[in-house]
Amino acid sequence: MDTALAQRMDTLWRMESPVLIARLARMLGGDVGRAEELAQDTWLAALERWPVQGVPDNPGAWLMTTARNRAIDVLRQHQRVAGQHALWGSELEPQALPLPDDSDALQDDIGDDLLRLMFVACHPVLSADARVALTLRLLGGLTTEEIARAFLQPEPTIAQRIVRAKRTLASRQVPFEVPRQAALPERLASVLEVVYLVFNEGYAASAGSDWMRPALCEEALRLGRVLLHRLPTWPQVHGLVALMELQASRAAARVDAQGHPILLPEQDRTRWDWLQIARGQAALGQAVALGGSDDPYVLQAAIADCHARARRVQDTDWTAMAALYQRLALQQPSPVIELNRAVALSRAQGAAAAWPLVEQLAQDPRLHGYAPLAAVQGDLLLQLGRGDEARAAFLRAASLTANAREQAVLLARAQAVPLA
């Protein structure tokens, strides 16, 4: 297979596999594991035929038809046709299946199937790690190897995590459906959490030698846009998409040509993606218009927007940002949010105003071993003229982070502190 065809087929798989798995899972009564196996079997058939016969004019329709035929064979082999006929109706009749290249083959509720799959993969019965891995596998079309590489985990660990997740869904008989209106907020919160976790790991890698993992940011944005398309009246969905758009707009300015980090105050803001910022601001405006001004994702997006509106770092409205962090802390109490509020407060009113809050946070056991706390202490101590203590704080922060790029930045900051 030549390189161009291989790349095209890889792209097709990432685009089409979530659709295939979603439709197959619905046909198979919610059996996500079996649906994924059939989708992979279908893709193997494409890999065998397309390099010889050529890629069909409508590859998605070809894949869907082949996958549905295989699903029907499975249903018949298990002698479930009689019991399922009333439920599936004509979808079990071979003559009703579309032809491989029928342009109308995908004109159905695949979007709803995709939404169902998202809610299943992000179900609260699974641990956060399992939800992330399963979501990237089923909805991102990523291989187990790619997921393991992204999160710096051994491939067998990720494989077992995915297998256990599928078994849990099957044993708990998790229904393949979008929750009813009353249960939707809680379940949607789980979905949004997973998307946010994926984005954060891409935006600020927790470990390894890379400062960012752009592919994870892009995948989270894609999932967020799918949600936004299907749930356009939910302000928290608009808020999360706004937050991700605004944060991702800085990606090109966050690293230099060698991949070294560039911190926010030193970034060349002309390299920010201003079209993406406009998309984020539009989503933020829609979230507020829908009544979501106090939603945590909307508040975080508003904080990101404070940065986006400042064409120069000295134009940043730190007072407004500190107030937004205070509102966020009321909605979502967290020492990390309070730490960020302290940073904004130090920019607005000076290090002396923020230092008591940081000293208080240093006593919180939840922040013990938290590198950003030590880094903020170093910043404030330096501004307060306590150089030796600042140097020690930066060194402590460097020892606590698992990200090599961040560690290098912190060590450089420690070395840059003037000797007393």
C-alpha positions in Angstrom: 0.0 0.0 0.0 1.5 3.4 -1.0 2.0 6.1 1.6 -0.8 8.4 0.3 -3.4 5.6 0.4 -2.2 4.5 3.8 -2.7 8.0 5.2 -6.1 8.4 3.6 -7.3 5.1 5.0 -5.9 6.0 8.4 -7.9 9.2 8.3 -11.0 7.4 7.1 -10.8 4.9 10.0 -10.6 7.7 12.6 -13.6 9.4 11.0 -15.7 6.4 10.4 -15.0 4.0 13.3 -17.0 5.9 15.9 -20.0 5.9 13.6 -19.6 2.2 12.8 -19.3 1.2 16.5 -22.2 3.4 17.5 -24.6 1.9 14.9 -23.4 -1.7 15.6 -23.7 -1.3 19.3 -27.4 -0.2 18.9 -28.0 -3.2 16.6 -26.4 -5.6 19.1 -28.4 -4.4 22.1 -25.6 -2.2 23.5 -22.8 -4.8 23.3 -20.0 -2.3 22.8 -17.2 -4.9 22.9 -18.8 -7.0 20.2 -19.6 -3.9 18.2 -15.9 -2.8 18.2 -14.8 -6.3 17.1 -17.2 -6.2 14.1 -16.1 -2.7 13.2 -12.5 -3.9 13.2 -13.4 -6.9 11.1 -15.1 -4.6 8.6 -12.0 -2.4 8.5 -9.8 -5.5 7.8 -12.0 -6.3 4.9 -11.5 -2.7 3.6 -7.8 -3.0 4.0 -7.8 -6.2 1.9 -10.1 -4.9 -0.9 -9.5 -1.2 -1.3 -5.8 -1.3 -2.2 -6.8 -3.7 -5.0 -10.2 -2.5 -6.1 -9.9 1.1 -5.2 -11.5 3.2 -2.5 -15.3 3.4 -3.1 -16.9 6.7 -4.0 -18.7 6.7 -0.6 -16.4 4.8 1.7 -18.5 5.5 4.8 -21.6 3.9 3.1 -19.5 0.9 2.1 -18.2 0.4 5.6 -21.7 0.8 7.1 -23.3 -1.7 4.8 -20.6 -4.3 5.3 -20.7 -3.8 9.1 -24.5 -4.0 9.2 -24.4 -7.2 7.2 -21.9 -8.7 9.6 -24.0 -7.6 12.6 -27.1 -9.3 11.1 -25.0 -12.5 10.6 -24.1 -12.4 14.3 -27.7 -12.0 15.3 -28.8 -14.9 13.1 -26.0 -17.1 14.3 -27.1 -16.6 17.9 -30.7 -17.3 16.9 -31.9 -14.0 18.2 -33.8 -12.9 15.0 -37.2 -14.0 16.3 -36.8 -12.2 19.6 -35.3 -9.1 18.0 -37.4 -8.8 14.9 -40.1 -6.7 16.6 -37.4 -4.4 18.0 -35.4 -3.9 14.9 -38.0 -4.4 12.2 -36.8 -4.0 8.7 -33.2 -3.3 9.8 -32.9 -7.1 10.1 -34.2 -7.8 6.6 -31.3 -8.1 4.1 -33.3 -6.6 1.2 -33.7 -3.4 3.1 -30.0 -2.8 3.5 -28.5 0.0 1.3 -26.2 -0.8 -1.5 -22.5 -0.3 -0.7 -22.2 3.1 -2.5 -25.7 4.4 -1.9 -25.4 8.1 -1.1 -28.4 7.8 1.2 -26.9 5.0 3.3 -26.0 7.3 6.2 -29.2 9.5 6.2 -30.4 8.3 9.6 -29.9 9.0 13.3 -26.2 8.1 13.4 -25.6 11.4 15.3 -27.9 10.1 18.1 -26.1 6.8 18.0 -22.8 8.6 18.4 -24.2 10.5 21.3 -25.4 7.3 22.9 -21.9 5.8 22.5 -20.4 8.8 24.2 -22.6 8.5 27.2 -21.9 4.8 27.4 -18.1 5.2 27.2 -18.2 8.0 29.8 -20.6 6.1 32.2 -20.0 6.9 35.9 -19.7 3.1 36.7 -16.3 3.3 35.2 -13.3 4.9 36.8 -12.0 8.2 35.3 -9.0 6.5 33.8 -11.2 3.8 32.3 -13.6 6.4 30.9 -10.8 8.3 29.2 -9.2 5.2 27.7 -12.5 3.8 26.4 -13.6 7.2 25.0 -10.3 7.6 23.0 -10.6 4.0 21.8 -14.2 4.0 20.7 -14.8 7.7 19.8 -11.3 8.8 18.8 -10.3 5.8 16.7 -7.0 5.7 18.6 -5.1 2.4 18.9 -4.2 1.0 22.3 -0.6 1.8 21.5 -1.4 5.4 20.7 -3.4 5.9 23.9 -0.6 4.3 26.0 1.9 6.6 24.3 -0.2 9.7 24.9 -0.5 9.0 28.6 3.0 7.4 29.1 1.5 4.2 30.3 2.5 0.6 29.3 0.4 -0.7 26.5 -0.7 -3.8 28.4 -1.9 -1.5 31.2 -4.1 0.5 28.8 -5.3 -2.7 27.1 -6.4 -4.2 30.4 -8.1 -1.0 31.4 -10.1 -1.0 28.2 -11.0 -4.7 28.5 -12.1 -4.2 32.1 -14.2 -1.2 31.1 -16.1 -3.2 28.5 -16.7 -6.1 30.9 -18.0 -3.6 33.5 -20.4 -2.1 31.1 -21.6 -5.6 30.1 -21.9 -6.9 33.6 -23.8 -3.8 34.8 -26.0 -4.0 31.7 -25.5 -0.3 31.0 -28.2 0.7 28.5 -27.2 2.1 25.1 -29.1 5.3 25.4 -28.9 9.0 26.1 -30.3 9.5 29.6 -33.7 10.8 30.2 -34.0 14.5 30.9 -34.0 14.1 34.7 -30.7 12.1 34.7 -29.1 14.1 31.9 -27.3 16.7 34.0 -25.5 14.2 36.1 -24.5 11.9 33.2 -23.5 14.9 31.0 -21.2 16.1 33.8 -19.4 12.7 33.5 -19.0 13.1 29.8 -17.8 16.7 30.0 -15.3 15.7 32.7 -13.8 13.1 30.4 -13.5 15.5 27.5 -11.9 18.1 29.8 -9.4 15.5 31.2 -8.4 14.6 27.7 -7.9 18.2 26.8 -6.0 19.1 29.9 -3.6 16.2 29.4 -3.0 17.5 25.9 -2.6 21.1 26.9 -0.3 20.6 29.8 1.2 17.1 29.8 1.4 15.7 33.3 4.6 13.7 32.6 7.1 12.9 29.9 9.4 15.0 27.7 6.7 17.0 25.8 5.2 20.2 27.1 2.0 19.6 25.1 0.3 16.8 23.3 -1.7 18.6 20.5 -3.4 15.5 19.2 -5.2 15.1 22.6 -6.3 18.7 22.5 -7.6 18.2 19.0 -9.5 15.1 19.9 -11.1 16.7 22.9 -12.2 19.7 20.8 -13.7 17.3 18.2 -15.6 15.5 20.9 -16.8 18.8 22.4 -18.0 20.0 19.0 -20.0 16.7 18.6 -21.6 17.3 21.9 -22.4 20.9 21.0 -24.0 19.9 17.8 -26.2 17.3 19.5 -27.0 19.3 22.7 -27.1 23.0 21.6 -29.2 24.2 24.5 -27.0 23.2 27.3 -24.8 26.1 28.5 -22.2 23.9 30.1 -21.4 22.3 26.8 -21.0 25.7 25.2 -18.8 26.7 28.2 -16.5 23.7 27.8 -16.1 24.2 24.1 -15.4 27.9 24.7 -12.8 27.1 27.3 -11.0 24.6 25.0 -11.2 26.9 22.0 -9.7 29.8 23.9 -7.0 27.7 25.6 -6.0 25.9 22.3 -5.8 29.3 20.5 -2.4 29.8 22.3 -0.9 26.5 21.2 1.5 27.9 18.5 2.9 30.4 21.0 3.4 28.1 23.9 6.6 26.4 22.6 9.6 27.5 20.6 11.1 25.7 17.5 12.9 23.2 19.8 9.7 22.4 21.8 10.8 24.4 24.9 8.0 26.0 26.9 7.2 29.7 26.5 5.2 30.9 29.6 2.2 33.1 29.1 3.8 36.5 29.9 6.6 35.9 27.3 4.3 34.6 24.5 4.2 36.3 21.2 0.4 37.1 21.1 0.5 37.7 17.4 0.9 33.9 17.1 -2.3 33.2 18.9 -5.1 31.9 16.7 -7.5 34.9 16.6 -10.1 33.1 14.6 -10.2 30.3 17.2 -10.4 33.0 19.9 -13.5 34.4 18.1 -15.1 31.0 18.0 -14.4 30.6 21.7 -15.8 34.0 22.5 -19.0 33.2 20.4 -19.5 30.0 22.4 -18.9 31.8 25.7 -21.5 34.4 24.7 -24.0 31.7 23.8 -23.4 29.9 27.2 -24.1 33.2 29.1 -27.2 33.8 26.9 -28.5 30.4 27.9 -28.2 31.2 31.5 -24.9 29.5 32.3 -22.9 32.5 33.6 -22.2 30.7 36.9 -21.4 27.3 35.4 -17.8 26.3 36.3 -16.8 25.7 32.6 -18.3 29.0 31.6 -16.5 30.8 34.4 -13.2 29.2 33.4 -13.9 30.2 29.8 -14.5 33.8 31.0 -11.1 33.7 32.7 -9.4 32.5 29.5 -11.2 35.3 27.7 -9.6 37.8 30.0 -6.2 36.7 28.6 -7.6 36.6 25.0 -8.8 40.2 25.2 -5.4 41.5 26.2 -3.3 42.0 23.1 -0.4 42.9 25.5 0.3 41.1 28.7 0.2 44.5 30.6 -3.4 45.0 29.4 -4.7 41.9 31.2 -7.5 42.7 33.6 -6.2 40.9 36.6 -8.8 42.4 38.9 -11.7 41.0 36.8 -9.8 37.6 36.7 -9.4 37.5 40.5 -13.2 38.2 40.8 -14.0 35.4 38.4 -11.8 32.9 40.3 -13.7 33.9 43.5 -17.0 33.1 41.8 -15.6 29.9 40.5 -14.4 28.9 44.0 -18.0 29.4 45.2 -19.4 27.0 42.5 -16.5 24.5 42.7 -14.5 24.7 45.9 -11.0 23.7 45.3 -7.5 24.6 46.6 -6.2 24.7 43.1 -8.8 27.3 42.1 -7.8 29.3 45.2 -4.1 29.1 44.2 -5.0 30.5 40.8 -7.0 33.3 42.5 -3.9 34.1 44.5 -1.8 34.4 41.3 -4.4 36.8 39.8 -4.6 38.7 43.1 -0.8 39.1 43.1 -0.9 40.6 39.6 -3.8 42.9 40.5 -2.7 44.1 44.0 0.9 42.9 44.5 2.6 39.9 46.1 2.0 41.1 49.6 -1.7 40.9 49.1 -1.6 37.3 47.8 1.0 35.9 50.2 -1.3 35.2 53.2 -3.6 33.2 50.9 -0.7 31.1 49.6 0.6 30.5 53.1 -2.8 29.3 54.1 -3.0 27.0 51.0 0.4 25.6 51.9 -1.2 24.0 54.9 -3.8 22.2 52.9 -2.8 18.5 52.7 -4.4 18.2 49.2 -1.6 20.4 47.8 1.3 18.6 49.4 3.6 17.5 46.7 1.8 19.9 44.2 4.5 21.5 42.0 2.5 24.6 40.9 2.1 25.6 44.6 5.8 25.6 45.1 6.3 27.5 41.8 3.8 30.2 42.9 5.6 30.5 46.2 8.8 31.0 44.3 7.2 33.8 42.2 5.8 35.6 45.2 9.0 35.2 47.4 11.0 36.6 44.5 8.7 39.6 44.2 9.0 40.1 48.0 12.8 40.2 47.8 13.3 36.9 49.6 15.7 35.5 47.0 17.1 32.5 48.8 13.6 31.2 49.8 12.4 31.8 46.2 15.3 29.7 44.8 14.5 26.9 47.2 10.9 27.0 46.2 11.7 26.8 42.5 14.0 23.8 43.2 11.3 22.1 45.2 8.8 22.6 42.4 11.3 21.2 39.9 11.7 18.1 42.1 7.9 17.6 42.3 7.0 17.7 38.6 7.0 14.6 36.4 7.2 16.7 33.1 10.8 17.1 31.9 10.0 20.4 30.1 8.4 22.0 33.1 11.3 20.8 35.3 13.8 22.5 33.0 11.8 25.8 33.2 11.7 25.6 37.0 15.4 24.8 37.3 16.2 27.7 35.0 14.1 30.0 37.2 16.0 28.8 40.3 19.3 29.5 38.6 18.2 33.0 37.5 17.5 34.1 41.1 20.3 36.6 42.0 22.6 35.4 44.8 22.2 37.3 48.1 
